[in-house]
Amino acid sequence: MLSLNFSLVKKLIVPCLFGMSCSLAAQNIEVTDIAGRTVSLDPDKIKKIVLGEGRLTYSLALLDKENPLGRVVGWKDDLIKYDPDAYRKYLAAFPAIKDIENLGSPYAGDFSLEKIITLNTDLFILNLGNLLKAQESGLLVKLEKAGIKVIFVDFRQRPTQNTIPSLLMLGKVLGKEANANKFVDYYVNQMRKVSAVVLQKKAEDRPIVFIEKAAGFNPDKCCSTFGAANLGRLVDEAGGINWGSRKFPGFSGKVNPEAIFTEKLDYIIGTGANWAEAKPNTAAVLFGYEATQEQAQLRLKALSERKGWPELEAVKSKHFYSIYHQFYNSPYHFIALQTFAKWFYPEDFKDLDPNANFKELHDKFLPIDLSGVFWQKLK
């Protein structure tokens, strides 16, 4: 017969009844976010979430395939405006997301503290790039006083360094650790498909690669590129030498087109997305879930024919490419890494199939299916 220590039970239960500290009730965990901040919270109490960027959907979907945005009550409108193909995919799968509060453009004005509080927000997820703004505006202090937890993640500035800890932290905070661990294992395996080969490449054998950030977004402006971060880092990881890494230390920078025309570039890669709805006159390659090969090739060809560009060796040799811009802010960047590697070293990676791996990613981890076009080579 089971005997109970009623004295012990009394010690455990009575404090709980009067709202005092109780080890049985304490569910708080501590996490260190990507900004190095220690945050204490109870995952069971995270019922309403605000996203500092709508494109954090890419990450949440990996952790909760059944209802990735079920707890999201507010977000910035960047997914809707700058990746409308993806937004429509998620809207078709989860019609309730139409009711998520639109907090406006991520590129104009400060976050509305009043709106965040009105939404009864439990957790505010921000990208690391917003850290300084959140500190200088006093937003973090105000949110803390309002009892709203804040965590910073990073899939943009240092993707190869911060993707894994960002996802593992999100898994703990959202009670989805098993799903986070499963994807991280998959991610590491996919990254190693490239790293195991390119580690053997000598510096003198690596191609010089220029990335044109948001190529054609503003039809009359050129050019912006990445430094040794983000897609620039992925170029290096794929066995290339990122041109911007040698020119400036920051995340990205403006480049005088003359600098491109006077230096040897082995490969040129632009980034594109469906920006036509936000900027109707854009000349960018409109990659995404609704894109077509024919349209992508026409847009890419037009970019290659800009004044002075046909004389570039990379254009003459048809080493002129474009890729989905949103890989730059997504845990799926290993697909861009694999695509780069296959472009740079087609023989070494003849058995690597980024298309098949992108489909597998959708089938295994995402609640939407793969369609459309996400990269293109000039024919």
Salt bridges, closest charged atoms under 4 A:
ASP33 OD2 - ARG37 NH1 2.58
GLU53 OE1 - ARG55 NH2 3.57
GLU53 OE1 - ARG156 NH2 2.91
ASP78 OD2 - ARG55 NE 2.79
ASP85 OD1 - ARG88 NH2 3.60
ASP99 OD2 - LYS98 NZ 3.91
GLU101 OE2 - LYS115 NZ 3.50
GLU212 OE1 - ARG306 NH2 2.81
GLU237 OE2 - ARG233 NH2 2.86
GLU263 OE2 - LYS247 NZ 2.84
ASP266 OD1 - LYS264 NZ 2.13
GLU277 OE2 - ARG88 NH2 2.74
GLU290 OE2 - ARG88 NE 2.80
GLU305 OE2 - LYS301 NZ 2.36
ASP348 OD2 - LYS201 NZ 2.65
GLU360 OE2 - LYS364 NZ 3.88
ASP363 OD2 - LYS359 NZ 2.76
ASP369 OD1 - LYS89 NZ 2.75
